[in-house]
Amino acid sequence: MKPINWVGHYHRHYTGMGERVFWEPFKEPRNPDDKYLKEKNAYLYTTTTNYFLAKTVEYSTKEKFLMDAENLERLKEEKFESVEVPEFHFETLSNNTIRYTCQFIKGRVVTPTDMNKLYQELVLRDSDYSFCDYSIANFIQARYHQLDGKIFSVDLNAYKKVPVEDRMILWERYKLYW
């Protein structure tokens, strides 16, 4: 699983108060020969950060444990048109436990308008398998460079086998809380 690198450049505070620094995406000076702009945009240091999310689920029944492990295996090969799935890997442990680690997607929770655009793909898709927890917090719109604007489904356990008719009912129930 490859990391998503978030690069940050830290600058002196523009008001000149102390050594405080703040986060600001790096921008090259508009005019490279302008000394004032060079100093204003010069950064003190740069960091590269990546995040991963680990989730551990212990099941009370072997049947549900095996079903979710099978769903995660299937999800690794699944392709959606407008919904992205963070890269992930998982392991099954001896005590009916699944532990998965995935890329953490920085961004914002989607809007109800965004969710409505996903209805066709998530609910009416021509497959018995889909994401079925339509809580708005489970869908994040990335806010960074190459991922900017892409929508990710971030609850991987929400991918399961549910008939379209049942997904339609679930959608209407979740929609009440958007």
N, C-alpha and C positions, 0 to 999 in steps of 0.2 A: 504494500500500500504506500503510495507516494504522499509525502506531506504537501499541504498547501502552504506555501511560504507567504507570510504577511510581513512586508518590509516597511519599517518605520524609520523616519529621520527625525531626530530631535534637535530643536533650534533653541537659541536663547530667547527668552521672553522679549517680545518686541518693545515693551515699555521700558526695558532696561533695569527692571527691579530684581536685583540679586542674580543668583545663578539659576533661577528657576528655568526649567525647560518645559516644553509642552509638545504634544503629538501634533504633527501636521504632515500630511503627505508631501513628499519632496517635490518641489517645482524648480526647474532650471530657471536662472534669471532670464528675464525677457530680453535684455541686452547684455550679452556676456562681458562687454567692456565697461559696463557701468559699475564702478566700485561700490557705491551705496547698495545697489541691488544685490551684488555679489555677497556683501557682508550680511545684508538682511536675510538672504536666503541660505547662507552658509549654515550647515548643520554641525552640531557638536559631535554627534556620533550617530551610527545607524545600527538598528537591530533587525534580525530576521527571526521571526517567531512562527512556530506552527503548533497547532492544537490537535489533539485527538480526544475522542470521547470514548470512555469504556462503560459498558453496561453489562451488568450481571443479573440474570434472572434464574431463580430457583423455582422449580415446578413441583407441585404436590402430586402430580400424576405423571407416570412414564409416557402415557399416550399423548398428552399435550406437549410434553418435552420433545418427543420424537417428531411431532407434527411441526412445531416451530423450527426445529433444526432443519427439517426438510424444506420448509418455506424459505429460510435464509439461504439454503443451498440453491434453491430455484431463483431467488432474487438476484444472486450473483450473475446470472445469465440473462436476466430480464432487461428489456429495452422499452423505454417510454419515449414519447415524442417531446413533450414539453416539461416533464418532471424529471429531475436528475436524482440519482441515488448516490450518496457519498460512498467513496471506496471503503470497503470494510473487510475484515476477516473475523471469523468466529471459531470458537472451540467448544466442544461439549465435554463436560466434566462428569465424573462418575456419580455424583449425587443428584442427577436430574437437573443439572445446571448448565446454562448456556452463557458464555461470556463473549461479547463481541466488542471490537474496537473499530471505530470508524473515524473518518476525517470530520473534524468539527467545522461547521459552516458558519462563518460570521456573517451577519446580515440582519434583516428585520423580518418580523412575522408578516406574512402576506396579508393583503386586505381582503375583505369579502368579495370585492370585484375580481381580484386575482383568483380566489377560490372558485368563483362561478365559471371562470375560463377553463378550469381544470375538470369540470364536471364530466365532459365527454370522455376524457382520457381515463379518469379514475373510476367513474361509476359505470358508464355505458360501454367500456372497452370490451372487445370481443375475446374475453378470457374469463375463466372463473376466478383467476388470481388477480388481485389488485391491492392497493393500500385501502384499508377500510376504516381507519380511525380518522375522521374528517375534522378533528379539532384543529382550529386555525393555527394553533401554536406548533403543530407538527409540520408546517410548511414554511420554509425560510427562503426569502429572496436574498441571494448573495449580493454583497456590496463591495466587491473588490476585483479590480483589473479583469483578468480573463474570465472570471465567473460572474461579473457584474450583470445583474438582472435575471440570472438563471434561478429557477425555483427548485429547491431540494425538499424531498420528503425525508425528514430526519428521524422519524420513529420507525426503525426497520422491522420491529415486531408487529407493526400494523399491516404488513404485507401478508396476506393469507388467502385461502380459498373461500370465497363467499359469492353466491350467485348474484347476478345483476339485480334481480328484484329486491333482494335483501340489502344490497348496497344503496339502492334508491331510498329505501326506508331509513337506513343509517344516515345518509346525506341530509335528509329532511330533519332528522332529530338534531344532528350537530349544527345545522344551519341556524337553529334557534338561538345559539349562543355566540354567533359571530358578532 
